[in-house]
Amino acid sequence: RGAARAAPGPRRPRPLSPLTAAEAAMGNAASENDRNAAGLGGGAGDEAAEAASFLHADAGLATRVELALACEGLADMDTFSKSDPFVVVSERRSASEPWQEVQRTEIVSNTLAPQFVTVIQTEYRFEEVQYLRFDVYDCDSAYSSSDATGLNLAQQDFLGSCETTLAGIFGSHQQVWNSRLQQRDGSFRGVIKVTGEELVNQNDLVTMQLRAQNLKKGGLGGINAFIVLSKLREDGSWVPVYKTEVRKSSSPAFS
């Protein structure tokens, strides 16, 4: 085991394994734009060390992590309403390999600043460079649910994309990475925020029954009630993790 490295902020240092050449390469793979967007100073190799300092030393060569996504300032592609954005996350292990889609978020209706409930779960592999790409789309197809998995991307409006590495995210301040979204013409419009967090190994299961009573109707339409559950991160911020179905009732019960 190597000497302990102190993570920034109030968190106590954890014992770490010595950095491998591959871990150092993770930091070098992050672009200058990644470091500037994340507000990092110093060299590119610092990102891998910062990322390692946030992850448990007893996790072996890999540990489970999750990424929460949010956007701001997206382009408005709809005429009579706002965009209905969703994000497609892809990964690859080298710059010469093709991108492989990993997961899609849900569709968030009528907003230019979505906070997505769908989290991206993956493994942080310490001896590999893990490239990530985030493509943001406006759903331009008729849809009856928020599920974006079956959508043909060629039929949706492209809102922008960006690339980084998993080490770039976890090496960012408080594990929050921000980047501008690049359009196909090379211009930039909108920002994506990616919040990383290590998953604790546990098998606890929590079951809840949620209901509301005597909700007041707002606006001219009827009531379309739903509940969003968020969890508190160590840095004091709240991240949405679950959204119920919509109920057209002033006293809804959610399954």
Secondary structure, 3 states (H helix, E strand, C coil): CCCCECCCCCCCCECCCCCCHHHHHHHHHCCHHHHHHHCCCCCCCHHHHHHHHCCCHHHCCEEEEEEEEEEECCCCCCCCCCCCEEEEEEEECCCCCCCEEEEECCCCCCCCCCECCCCEEEEEECCCCCEEEEEEEECCCCCCCCCCCCCCHHHCEEEEEEEEEHHHHHCCHHHEEEEEEECCCCCEEEEEEEEEEECCCCCCCCCCCEECCCCCCCCCCCCCECCEEEEECCCCCEEEEEECCCECCCCCEEC
